[in-house]
Amino acid sequence: MKDKEKTKFMKTISLILNILIIIFLIGTIYVFLWRIFGNSPTDFQVISWVVGLFSVVIFKLFTFTYNMNREISELKTGVKNGFKRIKEDIQEIKTLIKKNEKQ
């Protein structure tokens, strides 16, 4: 995948995960309130909603961590290339100084 396609794909995944988090959060709150105020759902239903919510949140954290690792590695590469260019510039300056001293 190209970089633009990858970022578009990751944005789409992030949007889907955000929607799922909202749905599971609303469902979990509803089931808890339903459990508290009567007409109780079974324990399995409550646990299912909570596990679903936690699963989606954990998956969202994994995608966030993946994106951060990718950005940090790009930053490291940029810094490394920047120092290489600085080193080349310093070498060039040294050669120019030596040429000027000989004259």
Backbone as ProteinMPNN parsed JSONL, in Angstrom:
{"seq_chain_A": "MKDKEKTKFMKTISLILNILIIIFLIGTIYVFLWRIFGNSPTDFQVISWVVGLFSVVIFKLFTFTYNMNREISELKTGVKNGFKRIKEDIQEIKTLIKKNEKQ", "coords_chain_A": {"N_chain_A": [[0.83, -1.185, 0.0], [0.39, 2.244, -0.674], [1.596, 5.236, 0.957], [-0.388, 7.241, 1.314], [-2.703, 5.746, 0.91], [-2.469, 4.011, 3.031], [-2.672, 5.717, 5.269], [-5.267, 6.65, 4.873], [-6.667, 4.262, 5.122], [-6.034, 3.617, 7.794], [-7.268, 5.766, 9.083], [-9.922, 5.204, 8.478], [-10.24, 2.748, 9.811], [-9.825, 3.673, 12.424], [-12.055, 5.365, 12.705], [-14.15, 3.504, 12.522], [-13.578, 1.942, 14.783], [-13.948, 3.885, 16.781], [-16.703, 4.329, 16.529], [-17.64, 1.775, 17.214], [-16.757, 1.68, 19.867], [-18.368, 3.664, 21.019], [-20.916, 2.518, 20.611], [-20.685, 0.108, 22.113], [-20.185, 1.225, 24.618], [-22.554, 2.665, 25.166], [-24.333, 0.499, 25.107], [-23.314, -1.034, 27.242], [-23.694, 0.688, 29.432], [-26.484, 0.865, 29.343], [-27.203, -1.823, 29.868], [-26.146, -2.125, 32.436], [-27.704, -0.21, 33.847], [-30.198, -1.33, 33.423], [-29.856, -3.679, 34.778], [-29.605, -2.722, 37.387], [-32.082, -1.404, 37.918], [-34.121, -3.282, 37.661], [-35.983, -5.935, 35.906], [-33.925, -7.608, 35.161], [-31.053, -8.308, 33.149], [-29.26, -11.32, 32.303], [-26.285, -12.471, 34.031], [-24.404, -13.23, 32.183], [-25.061, -11.719, 29.908], [-24.454, -9.111, 30.766], [-21.71, -9.388, 31.278], [-20.877, -10.016, 28.693], [-21.309, -7.609, 27.252], [-19.529, -5.931, 28.608], [-17.07, -7.213, 28.16], [-17.002, -7.018, 25.373], [-16.821, -4.219, 25.087], [-14.333, -3.725, 26.371], [-12.692, -5.22, 24.675], [-12.822, -3.862, 22.207], [-11.786, -1.383, 22.98], [-9.177, -2.12, 23.732], [-8.219, -3.032, 21.251], [-8.307, -0.625, 19.873], [-6.354, 0.783, 21.293], [-4.118, -0.73, 20.562], [-3.964, -0.134, 17.789], [-3.462, 2.596, 17.979], [-0.986, 2.573, 19.271], [0.538, 1.288, 17.311], [0.474, 3.218, 15.275], [1.823, 5.326, 16.565], [4.364, 4.153, 16.955], [5.165, 3.894, 14.302], [5.283, 6.582, 13.502], [7.27, 7.51, 15.226], [9.458, 6.009, 14.362], [9.749, 7.07, 11.8], [10.446, 9.659, 12.499], [12.897, 9.182, 13.805], [14.402, 8.295, 11.623], [14.414, 10.62, 10.075], [15.841, 12.366, 11.78], [18.289, 11.044, 11.901], [19.099, 11.21, 9.205], [19.289, 13.966, 9.048], [21.459, 14.521, 10.756], [23.453, 13.243, 9.31], [23.575, 14.89, 7.063], [24.428, 17.26, 8.277], [26.957, 16.469, 9.145], [28.206, 16.058, 6.664], [28.152, 18.694, 5.727], [29.814, 19.947, 7.61], [32.24, 18.663, 7.05], [32.645, 19.642, 4.482], [32.935, 22.361, 5.061], [35.291, 22.259, 6.559], [37.134, 21.428, 4.587], [37.037, 23.659, 2.915], [38.058, 25.618, 4.628], [40.672, 24.658, 4.988], [41.626, 24.938, 2.382], [41.563, 27.727, 2.135], [43.431, 28.419, 4.089], [45.797, 27.55, 2.966], [46.209, 29.33, 0.95]], "CA_chain_A": [[0.0, 0.0, 0.0], [1.093, 3.52, -0.643], [1.475, 5.929, 2.24], [-1.69, 7.904, 1.386], [-3.717, 4.713, 1.074], [-2.315, 3.474, 4.381], [-3.23, 6.662, 6.234], [-6.709, 6.648, 4.677], [-7.132, 3.007, 5.697], [-5.936, 3.715, 9.25], [-8.303, 6.698, 9.523], [-11.186, 4.482, 8.392], [-10.252, 1.8, 10.927], [-9.986, 4.449, 13.643], [-13.443, 5.813, 12.757], [-14.978, 2.325, 12.821], [-13.354, 1.597, 16.184], [-14.614, 4.903, 17.608], [-18.143, 4.051, 16.49], [-17.87, 0.57, 18.011], [-16.587, 2.034, 21.281], [-19.572, 4.383, 21.442], [-22.027, 1.553, 20.665], [-20.504, -0.771, 23.257], [-20.309, 2.023, 25.835], [-23.986, 2.892, 25.381], [-24.929, -0.794, 25.446], [-22.881, -1.437, 28.579], [-24.403, 1.546, 30.398], [-27.885, 0.451, 29.316], [-27.334, -3.119, 30.539], [-25.931, -1.897, 33.863], [-28.899, 0.447, 34.392], [-31.261, -2.321, 33.366], [-29.564, -4.629, 35.868], [-29.836, -2.051, 38.667], [-33.463, -0.988, 38.138], [-35.112, -4.343, 37.497], [-36.042, -6.661, 34.632], [-32.484, -7.802, 35.046], [-30.448, -9.232, 32.193], [-28.438, -12.329, 32.973], [-24.89, -12.074, 34.245], [-23.684, -13.454, 30.924], [-25.305, -10.568, 29.033], [-23.684, -7.989, 31.29], [-20.296, -9.675, 31.035], [-20.646, -9.948, 27.242], [-21.19, -6.205, 26.865], [-18.3, -5.382, 29.188], [-15.949, -7.806, 27.426], [-17.007, -6.392, 24.052], [-16.294, -2.857, 25.234], [-12.897, -3.814, 26.643], [-12.0, -5.733, 23.484], [-12.714, -2.792, 21.219], [-10.87, -0.366, 23.516], [-7.82, -2.658, 23.637], [-7.841, -3.016, 19.841], [-8.061, 0.787, 19.552], [-5.047, 1.116, 21.855], [-3.103, -1.368, 19.722], [-3.79, 0.636, 16.551], [-2.831, 3.86, 18.361], [0.419, 2.272, 19.534], [1.161, 1.016, 16.012], [0.659, 4.505, 14.593], [2.876, 6.069, 17.256], [5.651, 3.522, 16.645], [5.496, 4.237, 12.918], [5.678, 7.99, 13.453], [8.551, 7.652, 15.923], [10.518, 5.481, 13.494], [9.957, 8.062, 10.743], [11.159, 10.769, 13.133], [14.283, 8.74, 14.005], [15.052, 8.297, 10.316], [14.63, 12.016, 9.712], [16.916, 12.913, 12.606], [19.533, 10.403, 11.468], [19.475, 11.818, 7.928], [19.682, 15.344, 9.319], [22.826, 14.52, 11.288], [24.357, 12.892, 8.208], [23.756, 16.101, 6.247], [25.251, 18.192, 9.053], [28.321, 15.955, 9.099], [28.722, 16.364, 5.327], [28.382, 20.141, 5.662], [30.999, 20.254, 8.411], [33.395, 18.203, 6.273], [32.822, 20.595, 3.386], [33.473, 23.594, 5.646], [36.691, 21.992, 6.912], [37.945, 21.446, 3.362], [37.126, 25.05, 2.453], [38.975, 26.318, 5.541], [42.028, 24.211, 4.668], [41.99, 25.572, 1.109], [41.809, 29.141, 2.393], [44.661, 28.555, 4.866], [46.944, 27.317, 2.065], [46.391, 30.488, 0.051]], "C_chain_A": [[0.869, 1.24, 0.0], [0.798, 4.221, 0.667], [0.119, 6.607, 2.389], [-2.806, 6.895, 1.608], [-3.681, 4.144, 2.492], [-2.928, 4.416, 5.408], [-4.753, 6.731, 6.11], [-7.326, 5.401, 5.305], [-7.115, 3.078, 7.218], [-6.979, 4.69, 9.808], [-9.672, 6.023, 9.508], [-11.314, 3.489, 9.537], [-10.485, 2.532, 12.242], [-11.431, 4.922, 13.802], [-14.366, 4.656, 13.129], [-14.823, 1.932, 14.294], [-14.004, 2.604, 17.129], [-16.117, 4.669, 17.664], [-18.467, 2.826, 17.338], [-17.714, 0.847, 19.505], [-17.828, 2.743, 21.803], [-20.749, 3.426, 21.583], [-21.889, 0.656, 21.89], [-20.624, -0.016, 24.582], [-21.776, 2.273, 26.164], [-24.675, 1.592, 25.793], [-24.578, -1.241, 26.851], [-23.588, -0.61, 29.647], [-25.863, 1.137, 30.489], [-28.086, -0.852, 30.09], [-27.113, -2.963, 32.044], [-27.158, -1.231, 34.506], [-30.075, -0.516, 34.438], [-31.102, -3.322, 34.51], [-29.899, -3.995, 37.23], [-31.324, -1.831, 38.941], [-34.509, -2.053, 37.832], [-35.163, -4.877, 36.081], [-34.637, -7.059, 34.214], [-32.096, -8.727, 33.896], [-29.608, -10.249, 32.964], [-27.015, -11.794, 33.152], [-24.079, -12.226, 32.968], [-23.86, -12.273, 29.97], [-24.496, -9.358, 29.486], [-22.203, -8.183, 30.988], [-19.97, -9.584, 29.543], [-20.473, -8.514, 26.77], [-19.89, -5.6, 27.378], [-17.078, -5.922, 28.449], [-15.866, -7.227, 26.018], [-16.425, -4.994, 24.081], [-14.786, -2.885, 25.454], [-12.115, -4.29, 25.423], [-11.791, -4.642, 22.446], [-11.743, -1.718, 21.697], [-9.425, -0.855, 23.415], [-7.349, -2.657, 22.185], [-7.535, -1.596, 19.388], [-6.695, 1.221, 20.09], [-3.92, 0.491, 21.05], [-2.881, -0.588, 18.429], [-3.12, 1.974, 16.838], [-1.334, 3.657, 18.586], [1.167, 2.006, 18.238], [1.436, 2.322, 15.277], [1.767, 5.32, 15.243], [4.254, 5.478, 16.957], [6.101, 3.873, 15.234], [5.978, 5.677, 12.82], [7.022, 8.213, 14.133], [9.685, 7.126, 15.058], [10.792, 6.424, 12.328], [10.738, 9.256, 11.285], [12.624, 10.414, 13.346], [15.047, 8.766, 12.684], [15.355, 9.716, 9.869], [15.769, 12.647, 10.489], [18.258, 12.343, 12.17], [20.016, 11.005, 10.148], [19.925, 13.268, 8.121], [21.103, 15.428, 9.851], [23.842, 14.13, 10.219], [24.633, 14.113, 7.346], [24.613, 17.131, 6.98], [26.712, 17.76, 9.014], [28.96, 16.258, 7.742], [29.028, 17.852, 5.197], [29.628, 20.544, 6.44], [32.262, 19.825, 7.68], [33.693, 19.166, 5.127], [33.417, 21.909, 3.897], [34.942, 23.419, 6.005], [37.585, 22.024, 5.673], [38.085, 22.858, 2.825], [38.083, 25.855, 3.332], [40.404, 25.941, 5.226], [42.518, 24.838, 3.357], [42.337, 27.038, 1.308], [43.096, 29.36, 3.185], [45.904, 28.39, 3.985], [47.203, 28.536, 1.2], [47.005, 31.624, 0.731]], "O_chain_A": [[1.943, 1.271, 0.6], [-0.124, 3.852, 1.394], [-0.474, 6.562, 3.467], [-3.734, 7.136, 2.38], [-4.719, 3.837, 3.077], [-3.626, 3.971, 6.318], [-5.453, 6.855, 7.115], [-8.378, 5.472, 5.941], [-8.068, 2.65, 7.869], [-7.516, 4.461, 10.892], [-10.485, 6.237, 10.407], [-12.368, 3.393, 10.165], [-11.256, 2.069, 13.083], [-11.976, 4.888, 14.905], [-15.262, 4.815, 13.959], [-15.806, 1.628, 14.969], [-14.55, 2.221, 18.163], [-16.732, 4.796, 18.723], [-19.442, 2.824, 18.09], [-18.463, 0.304, 20.318], [-18.291, 2.455, 22.906], [-21.5, 3.504, 22.555], [-22.855, 0.459, 22.627], [-21.117, -0.571, 25.564], [-22.194, 2.111, 27.311], [-25.496, 1.579, 26.709], [-25.426, -1.764, 27.573], [-24.033, -1.153, 30.658], [-26.424, 1.066, 31.582], [-29.027, -0.973, 30.875], [-27.807, -3.594, 32.841], [-27.596, -1.641, 35.581], [-30.854, -0.51, 35.391], [-32.079, -3.751, 35.124], [-30.42, -4.671, 38.117], [-31.784, -2.044, 40.062], [-35.694, -1.729, 37.753], [-34.499, -4.369, 35.178], [-34.226, -6.868, 33.069], [-32.706, -9.775, 33.685], [-29.291, -10.048, 34.136], [-26.606, -10.818, 32.523], [-23.171, -11.437, 32.705], [-22.91, -11.872, 29.298], [-23.915, -8.657, 28.657], [-21.528, -7.272, 30.509], [-18.89, -9.12, 29.177], [-19.583, -8.23, 25.969], [-19.227, -4.845, 26.667], [-16.153, -5.169, 28.146], [-14.769, -6.97, 25.522], [-15.634, -4.622, 23.214], [-14.046, -2.152, 24.798], [-11.007, -3.819, 25.168], [-10.708, -4.516, 21.874], [-10.96, -1.196, 20.903], [-8.539, -0.082, 23.05], [-6.198, -2.316, 21.914], [-6.61, -1.38, 18.606], [-5.964, 1.946, 19.415], [-2.872, 1.112, 20.871], [-1.738, -0.397, 18.011], [-2.305, 2.443, 16.044], [-0.516, 4.465, 18.147], [2.305, 2.447, 18.077], [2.518, 2.506, 14.718], [2.568, 5.941, 14.544], [5.208, 6.221, 16.73], [7.283, 4.12, 14.998], [6.963, 5.963, 12.139], [7.827, 9.018, 13.666], [10.76, 7.724, 15.018], [11.94, 6.569, 11.908], [11.599, 9.8, 10.594], [13.503, 11.239, 13.101], [16.196, 9.204, 12.631], [16.435, 9.987, 9.343], [16.576, 13.383, 9.922], [19.248, 13.069, 12.079], [21.206, 11.28, 9.989], [20.833, 13.738, 7.436], [21.869, 16.302, 9.446], [24.968, 14.629, 10.221], [25.77, 14.354, 6.942], [25.438, 17.802, 6.36], [27.604, 18.596, 8.866], [30.12, 16.667, 7.677], [30.05, 18.229, 4.622], [30.406, 21.383, 5.986], [33.256, 20.552, 7.689], [34.852, 19.465, 4.84], [34.287, 22.497, 3.256], [35.75, 24.321, 5.783], [38.677, 22.59, 5.712], [39.149, 23.221, 2.325], [38.837, 26.685, 2.825], [41.275, 26.81, 5.197], [43.683, 25.219, 3.24], [43.295, 27.539, 0.719], [43.781, 30.363, 2.988], [46.935, 29.016, 4.231], [48.334, 28.744, 0.761], [47.223, 32.667, 0.115]]}, "name": "protein", "num_of_chains": 1, "seq": "MKDKEKTKFMKTISLILNILIIIFLIGTIYVFLWRIFGNSPTDFQVISWVVGLFSVVIFKLFTFTYNMNREISELKTGVKNGFKRIKEDIQEIKTLIKKNEKQ"}
